[in-house]
Amino acid sequence: MTLQPILIDGAWEQARAVDGSFYAMNPATKAALPFEYPVLGLADVERMIGAAQQAVTELRAISPEQIAQFLETFADNIEARKDELVEMAQQETALGKEPRLGSVELPRTSNQLRQAATAARDRSWCMATIDTASNIRAKFGPLGGPVVVFGPNNFPYAFNSAAGGDFAAAIAAGNPVIAKANTSHPQTTKLLAEAAFDAVQATGMPKAMVQLLYRTKPDVGLKLVSHPQIGATGFTGSKNAGLKLKAAADAGGKPIYLEMSSVNPIFVLPGVLAERSQALAEELVASCTLGTGQFCTNPGVVVLMDDAASQEFTQKLAEIMAAKPNGTLLGAGGPDGIAHALKVWQEHGAELVVGGKPVDGPGYSFSNTLMRVSGADFLANPEALQEEAFGVATLLIFAESAEQMRQIAGSIEGQLTGCLYTNSQGLDDEMYDLIEPVLRQRVGRLLNDKMPTGVAVVPSMNHGGPYPATGHPGFTAVGIPASMLRFAALHCYDNVRPHRLPAELQDKNPTGSMWRLIDQVWTQGDV
């Protein structure tokens, strides 16, 4: 069978340097899907980088308005191909067509692109700063090299390398993108890349603005992220793969922004159980089982006081969890990964409450699982007991006292999120005040009385956190315009003649509405 074409330098063509091939699998049937994809060799990767560098040069003549038009046209193209995209993503991921793919994730993706278009057009994101006394002016601008995007397996649209949040942020900041498809959903990514390339042609963007490869051998991937002409890399995936890419990028002096591992601790304080134990149990199980637990914001750790109310709460959790149907995991590695994590937990003092076994059937599945461990055992082995189980597997930690809860919060690794559930009448406020200052330093997003699995696509969102949740605590993968700053460089102009300055730094405000910091005052006015 003919291999699926790659998108390279403005054309869909057969790879010239092929280093193997692969098929995607249908997780619900364990059957191979019909399309075969090339594993790309270094020569074609080098060609992509060279073409992208030419696009970098061409982008100097492209206006923010044209970039915005591209992003909006791409969003329109995605919506026009909705049925085809939903059908293919469902085959490759086993995620539900409705509401998950068609009514939730696909609209989120087109919305992200339109938000990025608005930011590109508005230009305030570049933080133009003008100091008239010294005649030094600065703003954020493109990196001067293409951005490589590695997408994860669990969000085939919203985090897709050819359409998702990293893609949108990189493009809006003025960079071309080399998209590395996730091998779990390569055809979905190809369809998105087709829609993107149609938008490239319709809006007159550089022909290599968007390029697509499906897989490389590990050594080629390491060379890609560390290549002298690469501007930066965005990666969402496993800690193991992310750290290898980071080591290579760091050695090459190249920025890389990682989203890797998070168990998203939830602290359930005593007063809330007295107030609404049943409702909270149902809410927690719904969050744990959403997407078969395959969300980076899935609650993997729950901390409770070791008392009668918590034991009763645990029984409710177990009953609800056991009654929930077992979902389909995204691939063959899912059951093995969960089993490995559970084994590590058990080796360090955890005991099984419910579940704990792979599920026989036509697809990849694992039973909904709860385990428990004492606060003392957790504090003795915090790293091992935070091993991520990417699926419906949650560890309950039973603390002896409020002080031990605080110590547990201090032993939590860097996370995307952390949450405290408390009594609505303030009965838990003293304990909250003890724990929150410690937990605050361990998480990117702190929640109260709300499960972490919803990630709102709004400017104030932080979808980041301290290591190992990400590679850098100062950046977010969701939330435009903040997410754009990962793919931007600070450009400074010292005593440059007025007509040679970028429009954003000239005396006259180029849009009339763009916010600029002029002599330490934020204003929309002219100099």
N, C-alpha and C positions, 0 to 999 in steps of 0.2 A: 504494500500500500504506500502511496505517496505521503511523505511527511507533511504535516501542516506548515505553511509558510511562516517565516518571521517577517516582522515589519522593520525594514532597515533602510535608512536614507531615502525615505519618501516612496518606498515600493514594497509590495508584498512579494517575496521571492523565496525560493528554496535556499536553505542554508548551504553555504559552501564548505564550511568546516564542521562536520558532524562527528560527534564523539559519543555516539550511542543514541538510543531512542527510548520512549516510554509511552504508556497509555494511562489515562486517568481511570479511576475505578468508581463505580456506583456504590456508595456505602450501604445502601439499603438492600442490595443484592449480592455484593462482593464480586460483581461481574465487571470485566473491562469494558469501557466505552469505546466506540468504534474509531476514534481519531488517534493517530500516532504522531508524536511530537519529537523534534530533534533535541538532543543534548548538544548545546552549542560549544564549539571549540574556540580557542583564543583568537584565531584570525578574524572570525566574524565579530567577536566582541570588540576587537580593536577597530574594525570598520565602523561599528556603531558609535564608538567613542569619537572617532574622527569626524563622522557625519554630525554628531551632536555638537562638537566644537565649532563646526561651521555654522550651525544654527545659533550658537551663542553669539557669533559675530553678526549674523543677520538680525538678531533680536535688538541690536542697538538702534536700528531704524524703525522698530515696531513700537507703536504708542501703547500706553496703558489701556486706552479705549479699545484697540484692536485685540489685545489680550482678553479683555472683558467680553468682547463679542465672541471670541473663540470659546471661552468657558460657557457662555450662555447657549451658544449653538450646540455644543457638546451635550449640555443638559437636555436640550430639546431632542437631540438624536437618541439619547438613552430612553427617554419617555416614549418616543415613537417606536422603539424596538422592545418595549416592555414585555410583550408576550413571549418573544423569542428568548430574551434574557432570563425570564423567570423559568421557562421550561428547561433551559440548559443548566442553570444553577441548581435547580431541584434535582436533576439527574446526577450532578457532580458532588453535591453536598448532602442530599437527603433532607435539607431544610424545607419547611413547609412553604408551598406556593403562596398561600394566604393564611394569616395576614403577613407572615414574616417577610417573605421576599417581595411580593408584589405591592403590598400596602404600607410596609414599614421601611425596609432597608432600601429599596430602589428610590422612593421619594426622598429619603434622607440623603442619598447620594447626589441626586440632581439638585437638591437644596444646597448641599455643600458647595457644589460648583457655582451656583448662582451667588452664594455668599462671597465666594472667592472673587467672582467677577465684580461685585459691588466694591470690595476692598481695593481691587486693582484700579478701578475707575476713580474711586474717591481719593486714593493716594496717601491718606493720613497715616496708613500703616508704616510708611517709610520713615516716620519721625524726623522730618526735616528740621534741622536746628541751625539757626543763624545767629552769629554774634557779630553785631555791626562794628563794635569798637576794634576788634582784631581782624575783621573781615575774614573770619574762618567760618566755613559752612559745611554741614555734614548731613548725610541721609543714608538710610539703608537702601541697597540696590542689589541687582543680580550677583551671583557668586562668581561668574566668569568661567564656569564649567557646568556640565550637565549634572542633574540629580538622578541618582539611581534609587529606585523604589522597590523594596521587597514586600509583597503583601502577604497577609496571614491566610490560614485556611478557613477561619470561622466567619469571616464577613466577605462574601464574594463580590459585593458591590462597594460598600461604604469604606472599606479599607483596601480595596483592590489597587494593585500597583498601577493600573492604567486608567483609574477613575476616582479613587478614594481620596481621603483627606490629605495624605501626604502628596499625592499627585496634584490636587487642586492648589495646595499651598505653594508647592514648588513652581507651578506654572504662573500663578498669580504674582509671585515675586519676580518673574521674568526669566525663568530657567527652562531649558528643554529637559525632558524626562526620558530616561531609559527604564522601561518597566520590565521587571523580572517577575513573570507570572508565578503564582503559587501552583505547584504541581498537582494539587487536589482539584483545582478548577481552571485548567488551562483554556478550555473552549469558551467558558464564560469571559475570561480575560481577553481572548481573541475578539469576541463580539464587541466588547467595550473598546478595545483598541481600534477596531474597524469604525465604530461610531466617532471616536476621537479623531481618527485620520480624515474621515469625511468632513469634520468640522475644521481641521487644519486646512484642507483644500478650499472649503467654502469661504473661509475668512482670510485667506492669503497669508497664513503663518509660514514660517520656515518649514521646508518639507521634512526635516528631521526633528521637528518639535517633539514628536512622540515616536518612540521606537519600542519594539517588543521582542523579548526572548522568553523561552519557556523554562529552560533549565541549563545549568552548566555543571561540570565536575567541580568539586569543592575548591581545587587549587585555582581554577579560572575565576570563580566567584571572589576569592580572596584578592586576586590581581585586579579584578574589576573595581572593587571598593577602594583600593589603594592606588589606583592609576593616577599618574601626575596630572592628567587633564580632567579628572572627575572633580566636581565642585563639592558634593556631599552625598550622603546616603541616608535614606529613611528605611528602617527595618522594623517589622512587627512579626514576632515569632518566638521560637523557643530560646531559653537562656543559653543552652549549649551552642546553638548556631550563632546567636547574636554575639556572644563573647568572642568567638573565633573571627567573625567579621570585624568586630571592634579592634581586636589585636592587630589585624592586617591594616585596617584604616589608620589606626594610631601610628603604626610603624611608617606608613606613607604620609603622615601629616595631614590626613583628610578627615573632616568632620563626619561623624556618623551618629544618628539619633535612633536610639533603640527603645522599643517597648517589648518587654520580655516576660517577666514572671510576677504574679501578684495573687495573694490569697485573701486579701480584702477583709481584715478582721472586723467582726461585729461584737460589741460589748453590750450584753443584755443586763441591765442593772435591776436590782430586786423589785423596785417599785413598779416597773412596767409589767412584770409578771403578775403582780397582784391586781393590776388594772385590766389587762387584756391578753392573757396568756394564750387562749385559743386563737384569737385573731392574729397574734404575732407568729404563732407556729405555722399557720396557713400562709402568711405572708413570706416567712422565711423559706418554706419549702417551695413556694412558687418561684422565688428568686433563684434558689439553688438549682431547680430543674429547668429553668428557662434556657432554651437552646441546648438542652441536654447538658447543662453545666459548662458549656464550651464558650464562655464569655471570659474575657480577661478581668472583668469586674465581678465574677462569680464569688459568693461568700464561701470561702474555703475554711475559715476558722471562726468559731463562735465562742466567746468567753462569758461564763456565768459564775455566779456564786454557788458553792457546793452546799445546797440546802434542799429542803423538801420541795419547795416550789420549783426549783430547777430540775429536780428529778422527775416531777410530774410533767413539766414542760418537755423534757427529753422523751418521755413516753408518747406524748402527743406528736412530737416530731417524727418519731419512729413509725407510728401508725399511719400518719399522713404520707410519709415518704414511701412506705411499703405499698400503699394503695395506689400510688402514682404509676402510670405505665412507664416502662423503661424506654428511653428514647434511642435513636440511632446516632452513633458517633460519626465523626467526619471521615475517619479512615481506619485502616488496619492497625495503626499504631495506637489508637485510642484505648482499647481494652488493656493492652500491655502496659501503657503508660500509667493508667490508673492502678493496675495491680502492683506495679513497682512502687508507687507512692505509698499505697496501703501497707506493703511489706516493710518499707522504711519506718512508717509510723508504728507498726506493731513491734518492730525490733527495739523501739525506744519508749515502750510502755503503754501504747494505745491499745484499746480493746474495741472489738466490733460490737456495735449496737444493732445494726440492721444492714442487709445487703452483703457486699464484699466479694461478689463472684461475677465472672463474665456470664452473659446471657446467651444461651444457644438460640439460633434462629438464622434467618436468611441474611441479616445485616450485622454490622459491627455494633455491639451493645454491651453494657455493663450494668449490673443492678444498682439502683439508687442506694447510696451508702452513707451511713452515719458511723463515726467512731468517736470514742471518748478517751480523755487522758486527764490525769490530775495536774493541777497547776505546778506542783513541785516537779513532776516529771517533765513538763514542758520547759520549765526554767532550767532544768538540767541538760536538756537537749533541744534548744530552740531552733537551731538550723535544720536538723533532721525532721522535726515536726512541722516545719514550714515547707517541706517538699510539696510542690504543686501537683495536685491530681486534676488533670484537665478534663473534668466531667462532673457528674453528680456524686461528689464525695466530699463530705464536710466533717471537720474535726471539732468536737466539743471539748472545751478546756474548762475544768471546774476548779475555781480559785477558792482558797480557804478564807480569804479576807479581802477587804478593799485595798489594803496595802499590797497584797499579792497580785491583785488585778493591775495595780499600777506598775508593778515589776514586770508583769507579762507584757503590758503595753510597751515598756522600755526594751523588751527583748524581741519585739516585732521587727522584722526586716523592712526595708523600704517597700512601700505598697502604693498602688494607684489610689486606693480608697481605704477609709476606716470610718466606722459608724458607731455611735452610741445610742441605744434605745433607753429612754428614761420615762418616768412617771410624769404625766401631763400636769400634775398639781405641784411639781417641784420637790417631791419626796426624795428624789435621787440627786438633787443638786450638789450636795456636799461631796458625794462620791464622784459625780461628774467632774467637779472642779479639781479633784485629786488626779483623775486619769487623763482628762482631755489635754492638758499642757504637754504631757509625755507623748500621747498618741499623735498630736498635731505635728510633731517633728518627724513622724515616721511615714506620713501619707501625703499624697498630692491633693486629694479632695477629702475633706472631712464632712461627714453627714450626720444629721440628727434625725432619728425616727423615720428613716427612709432607706430602703434597700439600694445597694449601689449599682444594680445591673442596668439602670437607665442612664445613658450618657447623652445629655441634651446638647444639641449642636448649636450652641450660643457663644457669643464672644467671651463670656466670663468663665466658660468651662476650662478646667485643667484636667486633661487626660494624660497625666504624667505623674512623676513622683520620684523619691530617692531610689538609689540602686538597692536591689536588683529589679525593681519594677521598670525602671528605664536606665539609660546610661548617663543621664544628666538631669538633676532635679529642677533645672531652671526653664524647661521647655515643655510644651504640650503638643500632643498629636491631634487634638480636637479643640476647636475654638479659633475662628478667624476674627481678627488678623494676627493674634499672638502666634499661632502655629506657623505663620509665614516667616517669622524671624529666624527659624532654623535654617532656612534656605536663602539667607541674605547675608551680604557683607556690608560693613560700615564704610562708606565712601566719604572721604574728607577732602575739602577744597580750600586751600590756603592762598588768599590774595589772587584768586583766579578771576580773570576779567569777566565782567557781567554777562556778555553775550556768549561766553564759553561755558557758563554754568548750566547744569540740568535745569529744566523748567521749574522743578520743585524747589530749587534754591535761589532762583532769581528774585528780585525785589517784588515783583508782582505775583500774587497768588495765582497759580495756573488754572485753578478751577473756581476760585472764589469761595469755596467751601472747605477746602483742605485745611486741616489743623497743622500749624507749624509752631515751633518753639523759637520765638524771636526775642532775643535779649532777655531770656529766662521767663517769658510770658507766653502761654499758649494762646494763639490767636488765629482767626481765619482772615485777618486783614493782610494788607501789603506791608512791606518794610517802609 
